[in-house]
């Protein structure tokens, strides 16, 4: 879990808060629309929509905007046909990268992702080229002030979680894909709403990287995340705290 807080902070290192927030709203709003279109507008009956709403709240998306996105998707007002696409490849020093996107134009998104990889010493691979280095799991995050580590661990395990680890900022609960909703519900009944509850790609093999390559990799991640079609970028980068802190300060 030590990497989570640093990755969260990377989003802030450029000081472009308004742009970052706007893009976050665009991305999660698209996810809400797709979820509501596929499974209806009731989050209690639509697990995917509930996860999307959780993501929206995690980035402080206004409630009225969340409501409009749900109504747009469930009511059929948005006729855009979004597809889920996933790209896999390698970044500098062989770091594995998975890019998840929602797009209404596969050709456009592929071209933009390929350009970003090429510009920053990466190589876009075939589907499955790096996926074996990651596991698809559920992750639930609570700030430390929501409960002590022992209480959180006990409640998580009782709720069906696979693990619970705490660092200086967060309790991070890991679940199977299938149990994410059940564990989230059990924890929220005891500790209140989670800061995040979502499916993630969890690396099962880490790739150590030095400062120069790490700097280039962060630029690649920035370029990918700057694309409205790209929802999430995940890597198996492993870098020292000292290097990460230095890069964040320079950013």
N, C-alpha and C positions, 0 to 999 in steps of 0.2 A: 504493500500500500504506500510505501514511501514515495513512489513516483506520482501518486495521484495529485497531491496538492501542488507539486511543481508543474505538472501538466496543466492544471487549472490556471495557474498563474501565468503560464506562457501566453494565454489568450489576452493578457493585459499588458504585455511588455511593450507594445508599440504605442500605447496611449491613444488608440483610435476607438474609444469606447462607443461613440454613437454609431460608427460604421459596424463594429462588431455586434452591437445589440440589434441593429436593423437586420443584419444578415441572419442572426440567430432567430429572430422573429419570422423571417421569410422561410427559413428552412423548417422550423418546427410547425409553422402554419401550414406548409405544404403537407407535412406528415399527418397533421390532424385532418386535413381535407381528405386525404387518401384513406385514412383509417375510417372516417365517418362514411365515406362513399362505399367502402367495402363491407362494413359491418354495422352500419346504422349509427345514430347520434346519441345513443344511451351508453355512457361509459361503463355502467354496471353490467351491461350485456355485451360489451365490446372491449375485451382485454387490450387489444391493440390501441384503441382510442384512449383508454385510460392511461396507458404508458405514454402516449403522445402528449396528453394533457399534463402528466407529471413532468415531462421534459419542458413543456412550455412554462410551467410554474417555476422550474429550476432556473430559467433564464429571465424570470420576472416579466413574462409576457402578460399584458393587461387582460383581466377577465373578459372584458367586452370583446377584445380581439380573439380570444379563444372561442367565445360563443359564436362569433361571426364565422370563424373557420369551420366549426362544427356544423352550423346551419348551411354553409356553402356546400360542404361535402354531402351531408345527409339529404339536403333538399334538391340536389342535382343541379344547383346553379352553376357549378364549375364543370364544364364539359371537357376540360383538358384531361387527356389520358396519360397519367404518369406511370412509368415503369420503374421497378426496382432493378438496379444494375449494380454489379460489384466488379471492381477492378483490382487486380493483384500485381505486385511487382516488387522491385528492389530499389532501395535508395542508395545513397553514398555508403561505401564500406559494406555493402551487402545487407543492409537493414531491410527486413521484410515489411511491406506496407499493404494494407487492405483499405480500399476506398469504397465506401457505400454511398450510392447516389439514388435520387428520385428524379427522373427526367421525362420530359415529353418529346425529347429528340435525342435518340441514342447516338446518332452520328456526331452531333454537336458536342455532347458531353465527352464522348470517346476522344475526339480531337483535342479538346481542352485539357483533358487529363493526360493524354500522351504528350502534349506540348510541355506541360509542367514537369513531367518526369524527365523529358529530354533536356530541359533547360537547367536542371539542377542535379545532373549526374546520376539520374535514375534510369531504370529499365522497366518498361511495362511488360508484364509477362502474361501467360495464358491463365485461364481460370484454373485454380487448384495449384498454381505454381508456388504459393507461399501459405495457402490456407491451412495446410497440415501443421504449421507452426503455431496455430491459434486454436483455442477451444471457444465455442459459443456458449456463454453462460449469462446468468442474470446477476446484476450488481445493484445493491441498495446502499445508499450512503446516508449516514446521520452525522451531524456535528457532535463533537464530544459532549457538549452541554445537554444533550438529550438523554444521557444516561451513562453510568460508569461501564467500563469494559466488561466486567464480569456479568453484569445484568444483561447487557446487550448480547453477549455471547450466548448466555443461557437461553434467552428468549429466541434468538435466531435459530439455535439448534432445535429447540422444542418446536419451532414453527416449520422445520423441514429444510433449513439452510445447510449447505455443505461446509461453510467456514465463516468465521467472523474475525477480522483483524482490526486492531486499533492503532493509530499513530498519534502524532501530536495535534492533528486537526480533525480526523474523521474516524468513525466506525465504518468499516467496509464489509458488507455481508455478501457472500457469494452463494448463488443458488444454481440449480440446474435450470435450463430453459423452461421446463414444464412447471417448475415450482415457484417461479418468480412471483407470480400474482398471489399465490397462497402465503408465501413468506412475507411479502409486503403487507398484506392485509393483517397478518398476525402481529407484526411489529408495529404497524400504525395504530392498532387497537391499544397498544401499551405505551408507545412513545410518541404518538402523533405522526403527522405527515412526514415522510422521508424527504430529504433534500433532492435525492435522485433515486429512481428505480427504473432500470432499463436493461436491455440486452446489450452485451458488449462482446468484443473479441478479446479474449485473454491470452496473451502469449504463453506458450508452454516451452518455448526455447527463446532465450534472450540473445541479443546481438550487441556485444560491447562496441563502443564507438568513441573515437578521440575527438578533441575539441574542434579541429578544422572541419571534419566530416559532419560533426553534430551541427555546426553552424549552417552548413549547406543543407542538411536534412530539414532543419527548422524552416528554412526558406522554402523548401519544397512543400512542406506541410502547409505553410501560409498560403502558397500559391493555389494549392488544391482546395483549402478551406475557403478561399476567396470566391470560389465558383458557387453560385446559388444552387446548382444541381447537386453538389456534393453535401451529403448529410454528415458523415463521420469519417475521419481518417484515423487509422490505428496502426501503430508500429510496434516492433519488438526491440526498440532501441534501449540499450543499457548504458548510462553515462553517469559519471561521478557527480555527487551533489555539488562539488566545487565548480566543475565545468558548467553544470546547468545554471548555477547561480550567477556565474560570470556572463554567460550568454544572455540571461534574462536582464542583467544590469546593462549590457551593451545594447540590447534590443530597443 
